[in-house]
Amino acid sequence: MKYRVIFRERAGASRGVAQNPIAFLQGSTSNTVVRSSKFVLRNEPEFKKSSDHQDDDAEFRHLGTEVWEYEVADGRDQEFKDALLNSGSIIEFAPIAQAERD
């Protein structure tokens, strides 16, 4: 199964792509949870610098996001979902429909 995952931005000061947010799931054995991962895109924060906090969502507009796609080994979906929820940086995730994969 493939999943599209949106994380809070994890890029460093160099603005390059940070390490795979859940790379710890990938191992060198054939019995891994994540078979492959691919960085898709980065969405820049809406406000880079602003001291104006007039609405409740203002603090979230300073956050960027990263979109990744993961291919999960058969039967390991729950482990993958648990790792996402425990990552501390997940915004949302969803399975990628078969039509999108082809």
Biotite code that builds the C-alpha atoms (Angstrom):
import biotite.structure as struc

atoms = struc.array([
    struc.Atom([0.000, 0.000, 0.000], chain_id="A", res_id=1, res_name="MET", atom_name="CA", element="C"),
    struc.Atom([1.189, 3.536, -0.722], chain_id="A", res_id=2, res_name="LYS", atom_name="CA", element="C"),
    struc.Atom([0.541, 6.541, 1.489], chain_id="A", res_id=3, res_name="TYR", atom_name="CA", element="C"),
    struc.Atom([0.884, 10.286, 1.015], chain_id="A", res_id=4, res_name="ARG", atom_name="CA", element="C"),
    struc.Atom([1.998, 11.940, 4.241], chain_id="A", res_id=5, res_name="VAL", atom_name="CA", element="C"),
    struc.Atom([2.142, 15.614, 5.199], chain_id="A", res_id=6, res_name="ILE", atom_name="CA", element="C"),
    struc.Atom([4.630, 16.567, 7.906], chain_id="A", res_id=7, res_name="PHE", atom_name="CA", element="C"),
    struc.Atom([5.429, 19.875, 9.547], chain_id="A", res_id=8, res_name="ARG", atom_name="CA", element="C"),
    struc.Atom([8.434, 21.307, 7.745], chain_id="A", res_id=9, res_name="GLU", atom_name="CA", element="C"),
    struc.Atom([11.676, 19.750, 8.915], chain_id="A", res_id=10, res_name="ARG", atom_name="CA", element="C"),
    struc.Atom([14.194, 21.635, 6.757], chain_id="A", res_id=11, res_name="ALA", atom_name="CA", element="C"),
    struc.Atom([17.184, 23.150, 8.456], chain_id="A", res_id=12, res_name="GLY", atom_name="CA", element="C"),
    struc.Atom([18.737, 26.567, 8.085], chain_id="A", res_id=13, res_name="ALA", atom_name="CA", element="C"),
    struc.Atom([20.146, 25.606, 4.687], chain_id="A", res_id=14, res_name="SER", atom_name="CA", element="C"),
    struc.Atom([16.544, 25.080, 3.486], chain_id="A", res_id=15, res_name="ARG", atom_name="CA", element="C"),
    struc.Atom([17.510, 21.745, 1.971], chain_id="A", res_id=16, res_name="GLY", atom_name="CA", element="C"),
    struc.Atom([15.419, 18.619, 2.306], chain_id="A", res_id=17, res_name="VAL", atom_name="CA", element="C"),
    struc.Atom([15.769, 17.254, 5.806], chain_id="A", res_id=18, res_name="ALA", atom_name="CA", element="C"),
    struc.Atom([16.235, 13.588, 6.463], chain_id="A", res_id=19, res_name="GLN", atom_name="CA", element="C"),
    struc.Atom([13.313, 11.273, 5.860], chain_id="A", res_id=20, res_name="ASN", atom_name="CA", element="C"),
    struc.Atom([11.007, 11.910, 8.851], chain_id="A", res_id=21, res_name="PRO", atom_name="CA", element="C"),
    struc.Atom([10.410, 8.222, 9.503], chain_id="A", res_id=22, res_name="ILE", atom_name="CA", element="C"),
    struc.Atom([13.584, 6.719, 8.068], chain_id="A", res_id=23, res_name="ALA", atom_name="CA", element="C"),
    struc.Atom([13.988, 4.692, 11.264], chain_id="A", res_id=24, res_name="PHE", atom_name="CA", element="C"),
    struc.Atom([11.321, 2.333, 9.871], chain_id="A", res_id=25, res_name="LEU", atom_name="CA", element="C"),
    struc.Atom([13.513, 1.412, 6.927], chain_id="A", res_id=26, res_name="GLN", atom_name="CA", element="C"),
    struc.Atom([15.972, -1.333, 7.569], chain_id="A", res_id=27, res_name="GLY", atom_name="CA", element="C"),
    struc.Atom([18.409, -3.381, 5.590], chain_id="A", res_id=28, res_name="SER", atom_name="CA", element="C"),
    struc.Atom([16.434, -6.606, 5.916], chain_id="A", res_id=29, res_name="THR", atom_name="CA", element="C"),
    struc.Atom([13.715, -7.796, 3.584], chain_id="A", res_id=30, res_name="SER", atom_name="CA", element="C"),
    struc.Atom([11.192, -7.572, 6.431], chain_id="A", res_id=31, res_name="ASN", atom_name="CA", element="C"),
    struc.Atom([10.978, -3.766, 6.566], chain_id="A", res_id=32, res_name="THR", atom_name="CA", element="C"),
    struc.Atom([7.902, -1.662, 7.191], chain_id="A", res_id=33, res_name="VAL", atom_name="CA", element="C"),
    struc.Atom([8.702, 0.987, 4.581], chain_id="A", res_id=34, res_name="VAL", atom_name="CA", element="C"),
    struc.Atom([9.816, -0.373, 1.229], chain_id="A", res_id=35, res_name="ARG", atom_name="CA", element="C"),
    struc.Atom([10.492, 3.019, -0.347], chain_id="A", res_id=36, res_name="SER", atom_name="CA", element="C"),
    struc.Atom([10.040, 6.702, 0.348], chain_id="A", res_id=37, res_name="SER", atom_name="CA", element="C"),
    struc.Atom([10.013, 9.722, -1.905], chain_id="A", res_id=38, res_name="LYS", atom_name="CA", element="C"),
    struc.Atom([10.094, 13.417, -1.093], chain_id="A", res_id=39, res_name="PHE", atom_name="CA", element="C"),
    struc.Atom([7.349, 15.099, -3.154], chain_id="A", res_id=40, res_name="VAL", atom_name="CA", element="C"),
    struc.Atom([7.241, 18.800, -2.324], chain_id="A", res_id=41, res_name="LEU", atom_name="CA", element="C"),
    struc.Atom([7.674, 21.495, 0.268], chain_id="A", res_id=42, res_name="ARG", atom_name="CA", element="C"),
    struc.Atom([5.102, 24.202, 0.948], chain_id="A", res_id=43, res_name="ASN", atom_name="CA", element="C"),
    struc.Atom([6.670, 27.375, 2.291], chain_id="A", res_id=44, res_name="GLU", atom_name="CA", element="C"),
    struc.Atom([5.120, 29.060, 5.323], chain_id="A", res_id=45, res_name="PRO", atom_name="CA", element="C"),
    struc.Atom([2.420, 31.615, 4.539], chain_id="A", res_id=46, res_name="GLU", atom_name="CA", element="C"),
    struc.Atom([4.132, 34.217, 6.718], chain_id="A", res_id=47, res_name="PHE", atom_name="CA", element="C"),
    struc.Atom([7.917, 34.062, 6.935], chain_id="A", res_id=48, res_name="LYS", atom_name="CA", element="C"),
    struc.Atom([8.274, 36.898, 9.454], chain_id="A", res_id=49, res_name="LYS", atom_name="CA", element="C"),
    struc.Atom([5.470, 38.685, 11.177], chain_id="A", res_id=50, res_name="SER", atom_name="CA", element="C"),
    struc.Atom([4.746, 39.869, 14.660], chain_id="A", res_id=51, res_name="SER", atom_name="CA", element="C"),
    struc.Atom([1.052, 40.370, 13.907], chain_id="A", res_id=52, res_name="ASP", atom_name="CA", element="C"),
    struc.Atom([-0.971, 37.676, 15.662], chain_id="A", res_id=53, res_name="HIS", atom_name="CA", element="C"),
    struc.Atom([-4.490, 38.910, 15.044], chain_id="A", res_id=54, res_name="GLN", atom_name="CA", element="C"),
    struc.Atom([-6.182, 35.557, 14.614], chain_id="A", res_id=55, res_name="ASP", atom_name="CA", element="C"),
    struc.Atom([-6.024, 32.112, 16.189], chain_id="A", res_id=56, res_name="ASP", atom_name="CA", element="C"),
    struc.Atom([-4.347, 30.563, 13.141], chain_id="A", res_id=57, res_name="ASP", atom_name="CA", element="C"),
    struc.Atom([-1.494, 33.081, 12.922], chain_id="A", res_id=58, res_name="ALA", atom_name="CA", element="C"),
    struc.Atom([1.066, 30.806, 14.569], chain_id="A", res_id=59, res_name="GLU", atom_name="CA", element="C"),
    struc.Atom([0.336, 28.007, 12.099], chain_id="A", res_id=60, res_name="PHE", atom_name="CA", element="C"),
    struc.Atom([0.937, 30.271, 9.127], chain_id="A", res_id=61, res_name="ARG", atom_name="CA", element="C"),
    struc.Atom([4.603, 30.351, 10.106], chain_id="A", res_id=62, res_name="HIS", atom_name="CA", element="C"),
    struc.Atom([4.881, 26.589, 9.569], chain_id="A", res_id=63, res_name="LEU", atom_name="CA", element="C"),
    struc.Atom([5.737, 25.029, 6.255], chain_id="A", res_id=64, res_name="GLY", atom_name="CA", element="C"),
    struc.Atom([4.931, 21.462, 5.297], chain_id="A", res_id=65, res_name="THR", atom_name="CA", element="C"),
    struc.Atom([6.662, 18.600, 3.510], chain_id="A", res_id=66, res_name="GLU", atom_name="CA", element="C"),
    struc.Atom([4.823, 15.990, 1.484], chain_id="A", res_id=67, res_name="VAL", atom_name="CA", element="C"),
    struc.Atom([6.276, 12.485, 1.247], chain_id="A", res_id=68, res_name="TRP", atom_name="CA", element="C"),
    struc.Atom([5.068, 9.265, -0.374], chain_id="A", res_id=69, res_name="GLU", atom_name="CA", element="C"),
    struc.Atom([5.746, 5.906, 1.250], chain_id="A", res_id=70, res_name="TYR", atom_name="CA", element="C"),
    struc.Atom([5.324, 2.367, -0.009], chain_id="A", res_id=71, res_name="GLU", atom_name="CA", element="C"),
    struc.Atom([4.528, 0.119, 2.939], chain_id="A", res_id=72, res_name="VAL", atom_name="CA", element="C"),
    struc.Atom([5.225, -3.620, 3.015], chain_id="A", res_id=73, res_name="ALA", atom_name="CA", element="C"),
    struc.Atom([2.207, -5.917, 2.892], chain_id="A", res_id=74, res_name="ASP", atom_name="CA", element="C"),
    struc.Atom([0.671, -6.472, 6.305], chain_id="A", res_id=75, res_name="GLY", atom_name="CA", element="C"),
    struc.Atom([2.706, -3.687, 7.964], chain_id="A", res_id=76, res_name="ARG", atom_name="CA", element="C"),
    struc.Atom([0.212, -0.837, 7.561], chain_id="A", res_id=77, res_name="ASP", atom_name="CA", element="C"),
    struc.Atom([-0.652, -0.570, 11.255], chain_id="A", res_id=78, res_name="GLN", atom_name="CA", element="C"),
    struc.Atom([3.023, -0.336, 12.256], chain_id="A", res_id=79, res_name="GLU", atom_name="CA", element="C"),
    struc.Atom([3.458, 2.425, 9.695], chain_id="A", res_id=80, res_name="PHE", atom_name="CA", element="C"),
    struc.Atom([0.412, 4.344, 10.936], chain_id="A", res_id=81, res_name="LYS", atom_name="CA", element="C"),
    struc.Atom([1.544, 3.996, 14.550], chain_id="A", res_id=82, res_name="ASP", atom_name="CA", element="C"),
    struc.Atom([4.984, 5.347, 13.650], chain_id="A", res_id=83, res_name="ALA", atom_name="CA", element="C"),
    struc.Atom([3.409, 8.319, 11.875], chain_id="A", res_id=84, res_name="LEU", atom_name="CA", element="C"),
    struc.Atom([1.236, 9.137, 14.862], chain_id="A", res_id=85, res_name="LEU", atom_name="CA", element="C"),
    struc.Atom([4.233, 8.821, 17.197], chain_id="A", res_id=86, res_name="ASN", atom_name="CA", element="C"),
    struc.Atom([6.527, 10.948, 14.985], chain_id="A", res_id=87, res_name="SER", atom_name="CA", element="C"),
    struc.Atom([5.413, 14.209, 16.577], chain_id="A", res_id=88, res_name="GLY", atom_name="CA", element="C"),
    struc.Atom([5.403, 16.001, 13.246], chain_id="A", res_id=89, res_name="SER", atom_name="CA", element="C"),
    struc.Atom([2.487, 14.515, 11.323], chain_id="A", res_id=90, res_name="ILE", atom_name="CA", element="C"),
    struc.Atom([-0.259, 16.765, 9.986], chain_id="A", res_id=91, res_name="ILE", atom_name="CA", element="C"),
    struc.Atom([-2.187, 14.172, 7.978], chain_id="A", res_id=92, res_name="GLU", atom_name="CA", element="C"),
    struc.Atom([-1.811, 11.011, 5.944], chain_id="A", res_id=93, res_name="PHE", atom_name="CA", element="C"),
    struc.Atom([-3.944, 9.076, 3.483], chain_id="A", res_id=94, res_name="ALA", atom_name="CA", element="C"),
    struc.Atom([-3.637, 6.007, 1.276], chain_id="A", res_id=95, res_name="PRO", atom_name="CA", element="C"),
    struc.Atom([-2.912, 6.784, -2.354], chain_id="A", res_id=96, res_name="ILE", atom_name="CA", element="C"),
    struc.Atom([-5.641, 5.402, -4.591], chain_id="A", res_id=97, res_name="ALA", atom_name="CA", element="C"),
    struc.Atom([-4.637, 2.763, -7.140], chain_id="A", res_id=98, res_name="GLN", atom_name="CA", element="C"),
    struc.Atom([-5.533, 5.148, -10.005], chain_id="A", res_id=99, res_name="ALA", atom_name="CA", element="C"),
    struc.Atom([-3.061, 7.746, -8.648], chain_id="A", res_id=100, res_name="GLU", atom_name="CA", element="C"),
    struc.Atom([-0.296, 5.142, -8.489], chain_id="A", res_id=101, res_name="ARG", atom_name="CA", element="C"),
    struc.Atom([-0.588, 4.080, -12.122], chain_id="A", res_id=102, res_name="ASP", atom_name="CA", element="C"),
])
